Amino acid sequence: MVKYQDQALDRTFAALSDPTRRALLARLGERDSLSVSELAAPFSISLPAIMKHLDVLTDAGLIVREKTGRTVSCRLTAQPMERAMNWLNRYAQFWSESFDRLAAFVEDNPWPTQPSTPPDDQSRAQASRSRAGSARGRKRSSPPGRKPSS
């Protein structure tokens, strides 16, 4: 049973991963039922492409298609979205609790503030001497094609 639920959840998220399919679902969310031609009207893709998207949504259980005469109507079904929301809510709860613990930690242990006074002249001089010393110790390279003289 767990395997089936995982596969159903996979199909739901796979169906929701495409922006055209999400737009189709949004249009169905505005009305109870729409015919396939009404659904396809605002899209600049072909009717067969819309039908393929509807097949994916149907396989995921997100919509139900009903045929009345020659007209095929689509409507939303809630169960797959409910399962997806339950799955997401578990992780939202986990992250919310983690962020709450982090906020409590930061409030209990504030970062120490560093003084904004500039370093004294002695430490500046020391830094200058150490940089100068490293530049003096470098070996110079010989020009290309010449061997260094010994």
Disulfide bonds with the S-S distance in Angstrom:
none
